[in-house]
Amino acid sequence: MPSKIFEVGHKRLTLGELNKFIFSRSQFSELKLSQDAQDRILKSHHQLLAILEEKKALYGVTTGLGDSCHRYIEPECSAELALNLVRYLGCGTGAVLSQDICRAVLAIHFVTLSQGFSAVSPALMEHMKVFIENDWCPVIPREGSLGASGDLVPLSYLARAFIGEADVYTSEGDIQPSAKLMKEKGIKPYKLKSKEGLSLVNGVSTMAGHMLINLQDIEFLAETATLTTSWLCIALGGRKEAFGSVINKDAKSHTGQSLVAEKVTQYLN
């Protein structure tokens, strides 16, 4: 029987493991954050609290953003800055991304934050964990990403879903307001803490989510092309020696060519 627990933070996830979680979501009922990850997150968050206590200038936390970086913001106002940031960035347009992509974005960003470099609180990780376990995937508009220094606009929809100001895909595939679903489960909308707005919108999780879905499609197409090539060889009475190792491995340095030739040979045998 497949494991019902998917653990994050104990080691670097492979593409295969991440694919398994995203595309075989029904196999997992619980998301577990490793003790090492919990310790890293708590240590990073405590370091942030110490900086706030000392009233040091910290970009995007106790200063403004962009051209306003020279403006100092009192630590007690930094949580409001985080909220204003995610609201300000919620200006995506166009059709929404597919549920699979949105699920990938949410999972990848959770894994990113679990590394403990972003100073988010354990409470935020627990709130994200609830969304993942319920398969609530923030609905993200297709257009609006910078796609360079960070997917600021798309990732703002993750944050706004957590605070009850955006829609999510449910496990059944329909779209509902996150505030409604949280209320039905007796969960309070999350209140962003200092820096958490910045931590949620910074990163390239949207592009990584796209890549993961595209990779899944490419692997399917490559496998289909390999199988049809084998059938075509049989239909035409072709020679299977053409797919041998001398031509496709020894005389060539293209690893992909060698792997495909081996697979075709297996099918032909």
Residue pairs with C-beta under 8 A, 6 or more apart in sequence:
2 24
2 27
2 28
3 27
3 28
4 27
4 28
4 29
4 30
5 28
5 29
5 30
5 31
5 32
6 21
6 28
6 30
6 31
6 32
7 32
7 33
7 34
8 31
8 32
8 33
8 34
8 37
8 110
8 111
8 114
9 33
9 34
9 36
9 37
9 38
9 40
9 111
9 114
9 115
10 34
10 36
10 37
13 111
15 212
15 215
18 104
18 107
18 108
18 111
18 212
19 212
19 216
20 27
21 28
21 107
22 100
22 103
22 104
22 107
22 212
23 100
23 216
25 103
25 135
25 171
29 133
30 133
31 110
31 129
31 132
31 133
33 41
33 114
33 125
33 129
37 114
37 115
37 116
38 122
39 116
40 114
40 115
40 116
41 113
41 114
41 116
41 120
41 121
41 122
41 125
42 122
43 116
44 116
44 117
44 118
44 119
44 120
45 119
45 120
45 121
45 122
47 119
48 58
48 61
48 119
48 194
48 195
51 58
51 61
51 62
52 58
52 61
52 62
52 75
52 78
52 194
53 75
55 62
55 74
55 75
56 62
57 63
57 72
58 195
59 65
59 69
60 81
60 85
60 195
60 198
61 73
61 78
61 81
61 194
61 195
61 198
62 72
62 73
62 74
62 75
62 78
63 69
63 70
63 71
63 72
63 73
64 70
64 71
64 73
64 81
65 85
73 81
75 194
78 194
78 195
79 191
79 192
79 193
79 194
81 197
82 192
82 193
82 194
82 195
82 196
82 197
82 198
83 163
83 192
83 197
84 197
85 156
85 197
85 198
85 201
86 156
86 159
86 160
86 163
86 192
86 197
86 200
86 201
87 156
87 160
87 165
89 152
89 153
89 156
89 201
90 153
90 156
90 157
90 160
90 165
90 166
91 144
91 153
92 140
92 141
92 142
92 143
92 144
92 153
92 154
92 156
92 157
93 141
93 142
93 143
93 144
94 141
94 142
94 143
94 144
95 141
95 142
96 102
96 139
96 140
96 141
96 142
97 105
97 139
97 140
97 141
97 142
97 154
97 209
98 213
99 137
99 169
99 173
100 213
101 140
101 209
101 210
101 213
102 137
102 138
102 139
102 140
102 169
102 209
103 135
103 137
103 169
104 208
104 209
104 212
104 213
105 137
105 138
105 140
105 154
105 155
105 158
105 205
105 206
105 208
105 209
106 128
106 131
106 132
106 137
106 138
106 158
107 132
108 205
108 208
108 209
108 212
109 128
109 155
109 158
109 200
109 203
109 205
110 125
110 128
110 129
110 132
112 118
112 203
112 205
113 120
113 124
113 125
113 128
113 199
114 125
118 195
118 199
118 202
119 195
119 199
120 193
120 195
120 196
120 199
120 200
121 193
121 196
123 190
123 193
124 162
124 190
124 192
124 193
124 196
127 162
127 190
128 162
130 185
130 187
131 137
131 138
131 161
131 162
131 168
134 171
134 181
134 185
135 169
135 170
135 171
136 161
136 168
136 169
136 170
136 171
136 178
136 181
137 168
137 169
138 157
138 158
138 160
138 161
138 166
138 167
138 168
138 169
138 178
139 157
139 161
139 166
139 167
139 168
139 169
139 175
140 154
140 157
140 158
140 206
141 153
141 154
141 157
144 153
144 154
145 151
145 152
145 153
145 154
145 206
145 207
146 152
146 153
147 204
147 206
147 207
150 201
150 202
150 203
150 204
151 201
151 203
151 204
151 205
151 206
151 207
152 201
152 202
154 206
155 200
155 201
155 202
155 203
155 205
155 206
156 200
156 201
157 166
158 200
159 192
159 196
159 197
159 200
159 201
160 166
161 167
161 168
161 178
162 178
162 189
162 190
162 200
163 189
163 190
163 191
163 192
164 177
164 178
164 179
164 182
164 189
164 190
165 178
165 179
165 189
166 177
166 178
167 175
167 176
167 177
167 178
168 175
168 176
168 177
168 178
168 181
169 175
170 176
170 181
178 189
179 189
182 188
182 189
192 200
222 260
226 260
226 263
226 264
226 267
227 267
229 260
229 264
230 264
230 267
230 268
232 238
233 240
233 242
233 243
233 264
233 268
234 268
240 264
240 265
240 268
240 269
243 261
243 262
243 264
243 265
243 268
244 261
244 265
245 258
245 261
245 262
247 261
248 257
248 258
248 260
248 261
248 262
249 257
249 258
249 261
252 258
